[in-house]
Amino acid sequence: MAPALTALDKHDPRPPPFDNEARALERLSRDPETPQQISLHADGHEYVQWIYAASSIFRALETKELAMLQPLVLAALTYGTTHYQELFDELRRTFDL
């Protein structure tokens, strides 16, 4: 995922398999190196964090008005209900908010 995030930062084309969302999710699901941390959703359901992290790369490219908030929501879900505040604290420090 790091190369895809770097490409986003540089406004470069995303490298395969991150040039296609379905292909990226399929590849990550088969990769034994993909972390399998489970988090608890606010509604009580469990989820694998990497799915939200990978999806945020594609949602970041959307330009619809409220769609731009989706990467932040997905990033918070990636951190999980017990650690999302760490993400927000880091964003505040990084962007001097």
Phi and psi in degrees as a GROMACS rama.xvg file:
@    title "Ramachandran Plot"
@    xaxis  label "Phi"
@    yaxis  label "Psi"
@TYPE xy
-57.7759  -44.6665  ALA-2
-60.7389  -35.1686  PRO-3
-68.1199  -40.342  ALA-4
-66.4436  -39.2004  LEU-5
-62.8608  -42.285  THR-6
-62.2654  -40.7107  ALA-7
-60.5008  -44.94  LEU-8
-60.3609  -37.8829  ASP-9
-89.9131  -4.23669e-05  LYS-10
59.5276  33.7457  HIS-11
-96.139  162.783  ASP-12
-62.887  143.593  PRO-13
-73.1492  141.749  ARG-14
-76.7021  154.009  PRO-15
-59.3219  144.824  PRO-16
-88.1243  7.67084  PRO-17
-80.5925  9.36515  PHE-18
-85.5192  -5.2913  ASP-19
-145.414  121.446  ASN-20
-61.5683  -46.9602  GLU-21
-61.3806  -42.5338  ALA-22
-65.733  -39.7007  ARG-23
-64.8002  -45.267  ALA-24
-65.1308  -39.3004  LEU-25
-62.6993  -46.2805  GLU-26
-61.7977  -45.7479  ARG-27
-64.5995  -34.4424  LEU-28
-68.3168  -26.3523  SER-29
-94.3485  -14.746  ARG-30
-78.2483  118.729  ASP-31
-66.0609  -15.8833  PRO-32
-83.1737  -11.274  GLU-33
-69.1931  122.495  THR-34
-59.6208  143.682  PRO-35
-115.808  35.5569  GLN-36
-63.216  135.753  GLN-37
-105.076  135.491  ILE-38
-122.279  162.835  SER-39
-100.968  122.834  LEU-40
-73.0042  156.982  HIS-41
-57.0273  -27.7153  ALA-42
-85.4562  4.13139  ASP-43
95.6895  -7.95002  GLY-44
-82.4329  147.425  HIS-45
-89.3214  152.224  GLU-46
-150.244  156.56  TYR-47
-87.7254  124.384  VAL-48
-61.2202  -36.7678  GLN-49
-61.6635  -26.8177  TRP-50
-62.7819  -43.5376  ILE-51
-67.9444  -39.82  TYR-52
-62.7762  -46.2538  ALA-53
-65.3645  -41.9775  ALA-54
-63.6274  -30.671  SER-55
-63.7652  -29.2485  SER-56
-61.1988  -41.5185  ILE-57
-78.6074  -36.4847  PHE-58
-67.3128  -28.3468  ARG-59
-63.95  -21.1955  ALA-60
-86.6109  -10.6012  LEU-61
-76.547  144.458  GLU-62
-114.234  4.15648  THR-63
-61.8926  150.997  LYS-64
-48.7854  -63.2816  GLU-65
-83.6609  -12.5944  LEU-66
-63.0778  -22.4132  ALA-67
-68.6374  -17.9526  MET-68
-81.682  -19.2217  LEU-69
-58.4785  -42.1262  GLN-70
-59.1656  -36.7923  PRO-71
-66.3294  -42.9261  LEU-72
-62.4941  -44.7543  VAL-73
-65.1337  -38.0899  LEU-74
-63.3689  -42.0439  ALA-75
-62.8403  -40.5304  ALA-76
-65.2896  -34.3435  LEU-77
-62.0329  -38.5635  THR-78
-71.9839  -24.014  TYR-79
89.4077  163.99  GLY-80
-67.198  -19.4113  THR-81
-95.7493  -9.74139  THR-82
-129.307  0.590871  HIS-83
-58.8179  -29.5331  TYR-84
-63.3059  -30.7897  GLN-85
-60.9584  -40.8975  GLU-86
-61.3882  -48.7739  LEU-87
-63.309  -38.5686  PHE-88
-62.1584  -42.9105  ASP-89
-65.5815  -40.3563  GLU-90
-62.8045  -40.9887  LEU-91
-61.8515  -43.2288  ARG-92
-65.0994  -46.6843  ARG-93
-62.4584  -42.2377  THR-94
-103.927  12.1438  PHE-95
51.3355  52.7294  ASP-96
